[in-house]
Amino acid sequence: FLALQEWYQTDTYNLYQSDPQGVYYSIVLENVRSTKQPEENVLIDILEVRGVKGVFLANQKVDGKVMTLITYNKGRDWDFLNPPSIDMNGKTVNCKPPKCHLHLHLRWADNPYVSGTVHTKDSAPGLIMGAGNLGSQLVEYKEEMYITSDCGKTWRQVFEEEHHILYLDHGGVIVAIKDTSIPLKILKFSIDEGQTWNTHNFTSTSVFVDGLLSEPGDETLVMTVFGHISFRSDWELVKVDFRQSFPRQCTEADYDSWKVTNLQDEPCIMGQERSFRKRKDTALCIKGKSFTSTLTSKPCQCSEKDFNCDYGFERAASLKAEGDRCFADFWHDPDSPPDDCVIGQSYASSTGYRKVVSNICEGGVNKQQSSKQHTCPLLPPRGLQLGIKGETLAVGPGDDITFIVRQEQGDTLNTKYQVDLGDGFRAIYVNLTVTDEPIQHRYEKPGIYRVTVKAENVAGHDEAVVYIQVNPPLQEVHLEVVPVAGRNQKVNLTAVVLPARNNLTVFYWWIGNNLQPVLSLANSLITKFPETGEVSVTVQASCGRSMVQDTKLVRVFDQFQALPLKFSKNLDAFNPNIPEWREDIGRVITDIPLDDLVTVVKPGLPTTADLYVLPPKSTPKKKRSLSTDKRIPAIKQILNSNNVSFIVRGGLVVLVSLSDLYLGGLAKLLLFGFFFRKMPGRNVYAQMYNEKEQEMTSPVNHSEDTQNIIQGEEFIDDDLDSQTLGNNGGDLLIYSILHMYISIHSLCREA
């Protein structure tokens, strides 16, 4: 059996049965109830009745109602359980079919030392004891105990509450202990298959019962009750021996025979008539180790009920006039050749019926005899599949790849397979899918390769295509973003990836504390920052099997000012246009002990930069306006005086000054912004230096006598020497912003 959940089902499964080889399945029961257990385990409400082959119980859920069904021919036919006519007290039961039946709980026990809710045993054929209720459906909170000794044909009620059950001596003794949370010292037992019950005090002190165990062997009459006196105590084990209740071994005269039948009193079960031994109710004897339950069996003549619907066929419940006829499903062609049909051989098309598995009926009706014989034609290839061992389509240059070709249908012996691996390799194979011969290859160059396999014979052809991404692993990603940006203003995020030749790279942008990234195939993204403050921006670049990441910290302001800078043209000859070089040049310009100035060197030529003047961290007595910021004139004065310079290779002096755009009155006053602060310390991207020439700069000591300091009303840096400048007494506050000679970091190619 196989339980399969269809797309429209939530707490039910459809039950399928296979052919003897376990290959082809056909449906036997729909909407079998399922229960989800811890750790996502799912239990299906189906139970095999031990002792009689082909008998199963199942709970079907239809329109919200759960009802118990029984089959005597392995799922071919299902019937409801007949209710008992009287209850355990001898009173008439008001439960009549077809509106009322007996329903059983088919649960597994969580405790391995107790049985589930239904109890059967191989050595006790026909004996079934379970918890359930009478009514139109199964009720979860009602767990009365019922028993049958004729394999489900007639039932009797024995208890009003659920009990733990243990079979001893091949079912000759049935032990029952109430399933309850209160301590017990009484058990019940029956020696006549549940018709009468006796009580026994198995202990003088009440015990919380945890489980029941019997000694090995079906013939044993010795059992153990184990539990605990209190929740803090150790386990208590109580041994109960029923051997003293039986003075002798049973003889043949102590047994009667009974014949198993289904609910319609038909004696043929799974194609045979079977009779079993049953100990007489008056016989107080031990069945013992040599007891065998089976008495006789003989095959029956086959009838229509011995055949189930074949693969691809179903019984149409809506077409009652057709009886038990099996119809081909809409997707199934009974005359179509099987997938493994070889040209020149023959095959039989199904009549829609097959004998129930394990059914041993002989002669009589043969629902399979009218099958037609066909000669296997040459079948075109269908369902061609192309894959890679390891299930990955992204590899690196030089990796060993194993291609695997499979074919679901069609002739394989007379089919040629043309293989094109996309890099110039082409070949023709024969019996490629039969021998399961792998195709091994290695791509040396990065790129996208279209791999095709075409299967072709006289009857037709099929083709499979797969695209292989060959990319070297990503080495670095460098996130470029302006360190200062305005609130609610557009900001460009750019990711520079190494090696730059990688394509099909996916970028994941993580902005702030947002756990949901923004995905893009482009290496840039336009975004806005709605709140002021510091925001972390992270980019992850993913290509094939590799992923790299970079993070920058951005500060957002309502207002700040940006001064465009330019460099003397001799710097352009040493500009490799890589992020690390631009970061280092930016550090050189603002290599001073102030956090209110940040320089960002822009990509491209000619080399330009922006100097961001941020609001001071000190809280002013009254709100400062950028238009009256006294630092700006001081900065412009220093830049216009050519007092800012640094030295690059060979002693070449590079001057920093205001851009012509600013001097022309076109400078832009940014009132909203976001500031990306450079973190202390610098990661040296060695791979970037390997990709392009990295220029070296020469260190120069700070000149201590060239600091320009102007005191102002609102801010004084106590850590800096200062002096008053200016003829107008304007209290112009100038920070020690720029050194005439600024120490530049020494960068070498070997770093």
C-alpha positions in Angstrom: 0.0 0.0 0.0 1.0 3.6 -0.6 -0.6 6.7 0.8 -0.5 9.7 -1.4 -1.8 13.2 -0.6 -3.4 15.0 -3.5 -3.2 18.8 -4.0 -6.7 19.3 -2.6 -6.2 17.3 0.6 -5.1 18.6 4.0 -5.7 15.9 6.6 -6.5 12.9 4.4 -4.6 10.7 2.0 -5.6 8.4 -0.9 -4.7 4.8 -0.5 -3.1 3.0 -3.5 -2.2 -0.7 -4.0 0.6 -2.0 -6.2 1.0 -4.9 -8.5 3.1 -7.8 -7.2 6.3 -6.1 -8.4 5.5 -2.9 -6.6 5.8 -0.8 -9.7 2.2 0.1 -10.9 -0.3 1.4 -8.4 -4.1 1.7 -8.5 -6.4 3.5 -6.1 -8.3 1.4 -3.6 -9.6 3.9 -1.0 -9.9 7.7 -1.0 -9.7 10.2 1.9 -8.1 8.0 4.6 -7.6 10.2 7.7 -4.1 11.2 8.6 -2.7 12.7 11.8 0.4 14.8 12.0 2.8 13.9 14.9 5.7 15.7 16.4 8.8 16.2 14.2 6.4 16.3 11.1 5.7 12.6 11.1 2.4 11.6 9.6 0.3 8.6 10.6 -2.3 7.1 8.3 -5.4 5.5 9.8 -5.0 2.1 8.3 -4.3 -1.1 10.3 -3.6 -4.7 9.1 -5.6 -7.3 11.1 -3.1 -9.9 12.2 -3.9 -13.6 11.8 -6.2 -13.5 8.7 -4.5 -12.4 5.4 -6.2 -9.6 3.4 -8.2 -8.1 6.3 -7.6 -4.4 7.0 -9.3 -1.6 9.0 -9.2 2.0 7.8 -10.8 5.3 8.9 -12.2 7.3 6.0 -13.0 11.0 6.4 -15.9 12.3 4.2 -17.6 15.7 4.6 -15.9 16.1 8.0 -17.1 12.7 9.3 -14.6 9.9 10.2 -16.0 6.4 9.7 -14.3 3.0 10.1 -14.3 0.6 7.2 -13.1 -3.1 6.9 -11.9 -5.0 3.9 -11.6 -8.8 3.6 -9.9 -8.8 0.1 -7.0 -6.3 0.6 -8.9 -3.2 -0.4 -11.0 -4.4 -3.3 -14.2 -3.9 -1.3 -14.9 -1.9 1.9 -17.8 -2.2 4.4 -18.8 -0.5 7.6 -18.6 -2.4 10.9 -21.8 -3.8 12.2 -22.8 -2.5 15.6 -23.6 -4.9 18.5 -27.3 -5.5 19.3 -26.8 -5.1 23.0 -24.4 -3.3 25.3 -22.2 -4.7 28.0 -25.1 -4.6 30.5 -27.4 -6.6 28.2 -29.6 -3.6 27.2 -30.7 -3.2 23.6 -28.6 -0.8 21.6 -30.4 1.8 19.5 -27.9 1.8 16.6 -29.1 0.4 13.3 -27.4 0.6 9.9 -27.1 2.4 7.5 -27.2 5.5 9.8 -25.3 4.0 12.7 -22.2 1.8 12.8 -19.3 0.9 15.0 -16.2 3.1 14.6 -12.7 2.4 16.1 -9.8 4.6 16.9 -6.8 3.4 14.9 -4.1 5.2 16.8 -0.5 4.1 17.5 0.6 4.2 21.1 3.1 6.9 22.1 4.4 4.6 24.8 6.3 1.6 23.4 5.3 -0.5 26.4 1.6 -0.4 25.7 -0.4 -1.3 22.7 -2.4 1.1 20.5 -6.1 1.4 20.5 -6.7 -1.7 18.4 -5.2 -5.1 19.3 -4.7 -8.1 17.0 -2.2 -11.0 17.0 -1.0 -13.5 14.4 -1.5 -16.5 16.8 -5.0 -15.3 17.7 -6.8 -15.2 14.3 -10.2 -13.5 14.3 -9.6 -11.8 17.7 -9.8 -8.0 17.5 -10.2 -5.7 20.4 -10.4 -1.9 20.1 -11.5 1.4 21.5 -14.3 3.3 19.7 -17.9 4.3 19.8 -21.3 3.7 18.1 -22.9 6.4 16.0 -22.8 8.0 12.6 -19.1 8.9 13.0 -16.0 8.4 15.2 -16.0 10.6 18.3 -12.6 11.5 19.7 -13.5 11.6 23.4 -15.5 8.4 23.4 -13.3 5.3 23.8 -15.5 2.4 24.8 -13.9 -1.1 24.4 -15.3 -3.6 21.8 -14.2 -7.1 20.9 -14.9 -9.5 18.1 -13.8 -13.2 17.9 -15.0 -13.8 14.3 -12.7 -11.3 12.5 -15.1 -8.4 12.6 -18.4 -10.0 11.7 -20.0 -9.5 15.1 -18.9 -7.2 17.9 -19.6 -7.0 21.7 -19.0 -4.2 24.1 -16.8 -5.1 27.1 -15.8 -1.8 28.8 -17.0 1.7 29.0 -13.5 3.2 29.1 -10.3 2.6 27.2 -8.0 -0.1 28.6 -4.5 -1.3 28.0 -4.7 -4.8 26.5 -2.2 -7.8 26.5 -2.8 -11.2 24.8 -1.3 -14.2 26.6 -1.3 -17.9 25.4 -2.2 -17.2 21.8 -5.1 -15.1 23.0 -6.3 -17.7 25.5 -6.0 -15.1 28.2 -6.8 -11.4 27.6 -5.5 -9.0 30.2 -7.0 -5.5 30.5 -5.9 -2.6 32.8 -7.8 0.7 32.7 -6.0 3.5 30.8 -6.2 6.2 33.5 -4.1 8.8 35.3 -5.1 7.6 38.8 -3.2 4.7 40.6 -4.6 1.2 40.3 -4.2 -2.2 41.9 -6.8 -4.2 40.0 -6.6 -5.8 36.6 -9.2 -7.7 34.6 -8.7 -10.9 32.6 -10.8 -13.1 30.4 -10.3 -16.7 29.3 -13.3 -16.9 26.9 -12.4 -14.2 24.4 -14.0 -11.4 26.3 -17.4 -12.9 27.0 -16.8 -12.9 30.8 -14.2 -11.0 32.9 -12.6 -11.6 36.2 -10.7 -9.2 38.5 -7.4 -9.7 40.2 -5.5 -7.6 42.8 -2.0 -7.6 41.3 -0.6 -5.4 44.1 -1.5 -4.3 47.7 -0.4 -0.7 47.0 -2.0 1.3 44.2 0.4 1.9 41.3 0.4 4.4 38.5 0.6 2.0 35.5 3.1 2.9 32.9 2.9 -0.3 30.7 2.5 -4.0 30.3 5.1 -6.6 29.3 4.9 -10.3 28.6 7.7 -12.8 28.6 8.9 -13.9 25.1 6.7 -16.2 23.1 3.1 -16.2 22.2 2.4 -19.1 24.5 3.5 -17.4 27.7 1.1 -16.9 30.6 3.5 -14.7 32.6 3.3 -10.9 32.4 4.7 -7.8 34.2 3.0 -4.6 35.2 5.4 -1.8 35.7 4.7 1.7 37.0 5.5 4.0 40.0 3.9 4.6 43.4 4.5 8.3 43.2 5.9 10.7 40.6 9.2 10.8 42.5 9.6 7.1 43.1 11.4 4.5 41.0 9.7 2.0 38.8 7.8 -0.7 40.5 7.6 -4.1 38.7 4.8 -6.6 39.6 4.9 -10.1 38.1 1.6 -11.8 37.4 1.6 -15.6 36.6 -1.6 -17.1 35.2 -0.2 -20.6 34.9 -1.8 -21.7 38.2 -5.3 -21.0 36.7 -4.8 -23.8 34.1 -4.3 -27.3 35.5 -3.3 -29.0 32.2 -2.3 -28.8 28.5 -5.1 -28.7 25.9 -5.9 -31.7 23.8 -7.6 -31.9 20.5 -11.0 -32.5 22.3 -10.6 -29.0 23.8 -11.0 -27.2 20.5 -13.8 -26.3 18.2 -13.4 -25.2 14.6 -14.7 -22.0 13.1 -14.7 -20.8 9.5 -13.8 -17.1 8.7 -16.4 -15.3 6.5 -16.9 -11.7 5.4 -19.8 -9.5 6.4 -21.9 -11.1 3.6 -21.3 -14.6 5.0 -19.1 -15.4 2.0 -16.5 -18.1 3.0 -14.0 -17.3 0.3 -11.5 -14.8 1.7 -8.5 -14.0 -0.6 -9.4 -16.9 -2.9 -9.6 -19.6 -0.2 -11.8 -21.1 2.5 -10.0 -21.2 5.9 -11.0 -22.8 9.2 -9.2 -22.2 12.5 -9.0 -23.9 15.9 -10.7 -22.2 18.8 -10.6 -23.3 22.4 -13.9 -24.2 23.9 -15.2 -21.7 26.5 -15.5 -24.5 29.1 -11.9 -25.8 28.6 -9.5 -24.6 31.3 -6.3 -25.6 29.6 -3.1 -24.1 28.2 -2.8 -23.9 24.4 1.0 -24.0 24.8 3.9 -23.7 22.5 2.8 -26.4 20.0 -0.5 -24.7 19.3 -1.3 -23.8 15.7 -4.4 -21.9 14.8 -4.9 -22.9 11.2 -6.9 -26.1 10.7 -7.8 -26.3 7.0 -7.6 -24.2 3.8 -8.6 -24.9 0.3 -8.7 -22.6 -2.8 -12.0 -21.2 -4.2 -13.0 -20.7 -7.8 -12.2 -17.1 -8.9 -15.1 -14.7 -9.0 -15.4 -11.0 -10.0 -14.6 -10.0 -6.4 -11.1 -11.5 -6.7 -10.1 -8.9 -9.2 -9.2 -5.3 -8.6 -8.9 -2.4 -11.1 -5.6 -2.5 -13.0 -3.1 0.4 -13.3 -4.8 3.3 -15.1 -8.3 2.1 -14.3 -10.9 3.1 -11.6 -14.4 2.2 -10.6 -16.9 5.0 -11.3 -19.0 5.3 -8.2 -21.3 7.7 -10.0 -22.2 5.1 -12.7 -24.0 2.6 -10.5 -25.7 1.1 -13.5 -22.3 -0.2 -14.5 -21.8 -2.1 -11.3 -18.2 -2.9 -10.5 -16.9 -2.2 -13.9 -13.4 -0.6 -14.1 -13.0 2.4 -16.5 -9.8 3.7 -18.0 -8.7 7.0 -16.6 -8.7 10.0 -19.0 -4.9 10.0 -19.1 -4.4 6.3 -19.7 -4.4 4.5 -23.1 -4.8 0.7 -22.4 -3.4 -0.2 -25.8 -0.3 1.9 -25.6 2.9 -0.2 -25.4 4.8 -0.2 -22.1 7.8 1.9 -21.6 10.2 -1.0 -21.7 8.7 -2.5 -24.9 11.4 -3.8 -27.2 10.8 -3.8 -31.0 10.0 -7.3 -32.2 8.6 -8.5 -28.9 4.9 -8.6 -28.0 2.8 -7.2 -25.1 -0.7 -7.6 -23.8 -3.0 -4.6 -23.3 -4.8 -4.6 -20.0 -8.5 -5.5 -19.8 -8.7 -3.1 -16.8 -8.5 -5.8 -14.1 -5.8 -7.7 -12.2 -6.1 -10.3 -9.5 -5.7 -9.0 -6.0 -2.2 -9.5 -4.8 -1.8 -12.7 -2.7 -5.2 -14.0 -3.9 -4.9 -17.7 -4.7 -8.3 -18.5 -6.3 -8.3 -21.0 -9.2 -10.4 -21.3 -12.3 -13.8 -19.7 -12.5 -14.0 -16.2 -13.8 -10.9 -14.7 -15.4 -11.2 -11.0 -15.9 -7.8 -10.9 -17.5 -8.4 -13.5 -20.2 -9.7 -11.1 -22.9 -6.5 -9.0 -23.1 -5.2 -8.3 -26.6 -1.8 -9.2 -27.9 0.3 -6.5 -29.7 3.7 -6.4 -31.3 6.0 -3.8 -29.9 6.5 -1.0 -32.4 9.5 1.2 -32.7 8.8 3.9 -30.1 10.1 7.5 -30.5 12.2 8.7 -27.6 10.1 10.7 -25.0 11.0 12.3 -21.7 14.7 12.8 -22.5 16.4 14.3 -19.4 19.9 15.8 -19.1 21.5 16.5 -15.8 24.8 16.8 -13.9 26.0 14.5 -11.2 25.8 16.5 -8.0 22.7 18.4 -9.2 24.7 21.7 -9.7 24.6 23.8 -12.9 27.2 26.3 -11.7 30.9 25.1 -11.8 34.3 26.7 -11.9 36.8 26.6 -14.7 38.7 23.3 -14.8 36.1 21.4 -12.7 35.3 17.8 -13.7 31.7 17.5 -14.7 29.7 14.3 -15.2 26.7 14.6 -17.5 23.9 12.0 -17.1 21.3 11.3 -19.7 18.0 9.5 -19.0 15.0 8.6 -21.1 11.6 7.9 -19.7 9.9 6.3 -22.7 10.7 5.0 -26.1 13.1 2.7 -27.8 16.7 3.0 -26.6 18.5 0.2 -28.5 17.8 1.7 -32.0 18.2 5.4 -31.0 21.3 7.6 -31.6 22.1 10.4 -29.2 23.9 13.5 -30.5 25.7 15.4 -27.8 26.9 19.0 -28.1 28.6 20.3 -25.0 28.7 23.9 -26.2 32.4 24.5 -26.4 33.1 22.7 -29.6 32.9 19.1 -28.3 30.4 17.0 -30.3 29.8 13.2 -30.3 27.3 10.5 -31.2 26.4 7.8 -28.7 24.4 4.5 -29.0 22.7 2.9 -26.0 23.5 5.9 -24.0 20.7 5.6 -21.5 20.7 1.8 -21.4 24.3 1.5 -20.2 23.9 4.6 -18.1 27.3 5.7 -19.5 28.3 9.1 -18.1 29.7 11.9 -20.2 32.7 13.5 -18.5 33.9 16.9 -19.5 35.9 20.0 -18.2 35.3 23.6 -19.2 38.5 25.7 -19.1 37.1 29.2 -19.9 34.4 31.1 -18.0 31.1 31.6 -19.8 27.6 30.2 -20.4 27.5 26.9 -22.3 24.4 25.5 -23.9 24.6 21.7 -23.6 22.2 19.7 -25.8 21.4 16.0 -26.3 19.2 15.0 -29.2 17.8 11.4 -29.3 16.6 10.3 -32.7 15.3 7.2 -34.4 13.0 6.4 -37.4 9.9 7.0 -35.3 10.8 10.4 -33.9 13.1 12.5 -31.8 13.4 14.3 -28.5 15.8 16.9 -27.2 17.1 18.0 -23.8 18.9 21.2 -23.1 20.7 22.5 -20.0 22.7 25.7 -19.5 26.0 25.4 -17.6 27.4 28.5 -15.9 31.2 28.4 -15.7 32.5 31.2 -13.4 35.6 31.6 -11.3 34.7 32.1 -7.7 34.1 35.7 -6.6 37.1 37.1 -4.7 36.0 40.5 -3.5 33.1 43.0 -3.6 33.6 46.6 -2.7 30.5 48.7 -1.9 30.7 52.3 -3.1 28.3 54.8 -1.6 28.5 58.5 -0.8 29.3 58.7 2.9 27.0 61.7 3.3 23.5 61.8 1.9 20.4 63.8 2.5 17.3 62.4 4.2 14.7 61.3 1.6 17.2 62.0 -1.2 18.2 59.5 -3.9 21.4 57.7 -3.2 23.3 55.4 -5.6 24.7 52.2 -4.2 27.4 50.5 -6.4 29.1 47.2 -5.9 32.4 46.6 -7.6 33.1 42.9 -8.0 36.3 41.0 -8.6 37.0 39.4 -10.9 35.1 41.8 -13.1 34.5 39.4 -15.9 31.9 37.4 -13.8 28.4 37.6 -15.3 25.1 36.4 -14.0 26.0 37.8 -10.6 23.0 38.4 -8.3 23.2 41.2 -5.8 21.5 41.2 -2.4 21.1 44.6 -0.8 20.5 44.8 2.9 19.7 48.3 4.1 19.4 49.2 7.8 17.9 46.5 9.9 15.6 45.2 7.2 15.7 41.4 7.1 14.3 41.3 3.6 16.9 42.1 1.0 16.5 43.8 -2.3 17.6 41.6 -5.2 19.1 42.9 -8.5 21.1 41.7 -11.4 22.7 45.1 -11.9 25.5 46.1 -9.7 23.9 49.4 -8.6 20.8 50.4 -6.8 19.0 53.7 -6.2 17.6 54.1 -2.7 16.4 56.6 -0.1 17.0 56.9 3.6 13.9 58.3 5.4 15.5 58.8 8.8 18.6 60.7 10.0 21.3 58.9 11.8 23.7 56.1 11.0 22.5 53.3 8.8 24.4 50.1 7.8 24.3 49.1 4.2 25.5 45.7 3.1 25.8 44.1 -0.3 26.2 40.4 -1.0 27.3 39.3 -4.5 26.5 35.8 -5.4 27.7 34.0 -8.5 27.5 30.2 -8.9 28.7 28.6 -5.7 30.5 31.7 -4.2 29.3 34.7 -2.3 31.2 37.7 -1.0 30.0 40.7 1.1 30.9 44.3 2.0 29.4 46.7 4.4 29.5 50.4 4.8 28.1 52.7 7.4 26.2 55.8 6.2 25.2 58.8 8.2 22.0 60.7 7.3 21.6 64.5 7.9 18.9 67.0 7.4 21.6 69.5 6.3 25.2 69.7 5.3 27.3 71.3 2.7 29.4 69.7 -0.1 32.4 71.5 -1.6 33.5 70.1 -5.0 37.2 69.7 -5.2 39.7 69.3 -8.1 43.2 68.1 -8.3 46.1 69.2 -10.4 46.0 67.3 -13.7 49.3 65.4 -13.0 47.3 63.1 -10.6 45.3 61.7 -13.5 48.3 59.9 -14.9 48.4 57.8 -11.7 44.6 57.1 -11.3 43.9 53.4 -11.8 40.2 54.0 -11.1 39.7 51.3 -8.4 37.9 51.8 -5.1 40.9 51.3 -2.9 43.0 54.0 -4.6 40.1 56.5 -4.3 39.6 55.7 -0.6 43.3 56.3 0.1 43.4 59.6 -1.8 40.3 60.7 0.2 42.0 59.8 3.4 45.0 61.9 2.5 43.0 65.0 2.0 41.2 64.9 5.3 43.9 63.2 7.4 43.2 65.5 10.3 41.7 64.8 13.8 38.3 66.1 12.9 35.1 64.1 12.3 33.2 66.9 10.6 35.0 66.6 7.3 34.8 63.7 4.8 36.3 63.6 1.4 35.0 61.2 -1.3 37.0 60.8 -4.5 34.7 60.2 -7.5 35.3 57.5 -10.1 36.5 58.4 -13.6 38.7 61.1 -15.2 39.5 63.8 -14.6 40.0 63.0 -10.9 37.5 65.0 -8.8 36.2 64.8 -5.2 33.6 66.2 -2.9 34.4 67.6 0.5 31.5 67.1 2.9 31.2 69.6 5.8 29.0 68.1 8.4 27.1 69.8 11.2 29.2 70.0 14.4 28.6 67.4 17.0 28.4 70.0 19.8 24.9 71.3 20.5 24.8 75.0 19.7 23.0 77.5 21.8 20.9 78.3 18.9 20.4 76.4 15.6 23.2 77.0 13.2 22.4 77.7 9.5 24.6 76.4 6.8 24.5 79.8 5.1 26.2 81.3 8.2 28.6 78.5 9.0 31.8 80.2 9.7 33.9 77.1 8.8 33.1 77.3 5.1 35.0 80.6 4.4 38.0 79.3 6.2 38.0 76.1 4.3 37.6 77.9 1.0 40.4 80.3 1.9 42.8 77.4 2.6 41.9 75.6 -0.6 42.2 78.8 -2.7 45.6 79.5 -1.3 47.0 76.2 -2.6 47.9 75.2 0.9 46.5 71.7 0.5 48.8 69.3 -1.3 50.3 65.8 -1.2 53.1 64.0 -2.8 52.9 60.9 -5.0 55.5 58.8 -6.7 58.8 60.4 -7.5 58.1 63.5 -5.4 55.3 64.7 -7.7 53.3 67.3 -5.8 49.5 67.3 -6.3 47.5 70.4 -5.4 43.9 70.3 -4.1 41.7 73.2 -4.8 38.0 74.2 -5.2 36.4 73.0 -8.4 35.8 75.6 -11.1 32.1 74.8 -10.8 32.1 76.1 -7.2 34.0 79.1 -8.1 31.6 79.8 -10.8 28.7 79.9 -8.4 27.3 76.5 -9.4 28.0 74.6 -6.2 25.1 72.8 -4.8 23.9 73.2 -1.2 22.7 69.9 0.0 20.1 70.3 2.7 19.3 66.5 3.1 21.9 63.8 3.2 23.2 60.6 4.4 26.8 60.2 5.7 28.7 57.0 5.2 31.5 57.1 7.8 34.8 55.5 7.0 35.5 52.8 9.6 38.8 52.9 11.5 41.4 50.8 9.8 41.4 49.7 6.2 41.0 46.3 4.6 43.5 45.9 1.9 41.9 44.2 -1.1 45.0 42.4 -2.4 43.1 41.1 -5.4 42.2 44.6 -6.5 45.8 45.5 -6.5 46.5 42.5 -8.6 43.9 43.4 -11.1 45.2 46.9 -11.9 48.3 49.0 -11.2 48.2 50.5 -7.7 50.1 53.7 -7.4 52.4 54.4 -4.5 52.3 57.6 -2.5 55.1 58.9 -0.4 54.8 59.8 3.3 55.5 63.4 4.3 55.6 64.6 7.9 53.0 67.0 9.1 54.2 70.6 9.1 53.4 71.9 12.5 53.8 75.6 11.6 51.3 75.7 8.8 48.1 75.1 10.7 45.5 77.9 10.2 43.3 78.4 13.3 40.6 81.0 13.8 38.5 81.2 16.9 34.8 81.7 16.8 31.9 82.4 19.1 30.2 79.0 19.0 32.9 76.4 18.8 36.5 76.1 19.9 38.6 73.0 19.6 40.6 72.9 22.8 42.9 70.2 21.4 44.3 72.5 18.7 46.6 75.6 18.9 44.7 78.6 17.7 45.3 82.2 16.8 43.0 85.0 15.7 43.1 86.0 12.0 41.3 88.6 9.9 41.2 92.3 9.8 37.4 92.7 10.3 37.2 91.0 13.7 34.5 88.8 12.3 35.3 86.0 14.9 35.8 83.7 12.0 36.1 80.2 13.3 38.5 78.0 11.4 39.3 74.5 12.4 42.7 73.1 12.0 41.2 71.7 8.8 44.0 71.0 6.4 47.7 70.6 6.8 49.8 72.1 4.1 51.6 68.9 3.9 49.5 65.8 4.8 51.0 62.5 5.5 49.9 60.1 2.8 49.7 56.4 3.3 52.3 54.3 1.6 50.9 51.7 -0.6 53.0 49.1 -2.4 52.1 46.6 -5.0 53.1 43.7 -2.8 50.6 44.7 0.0 
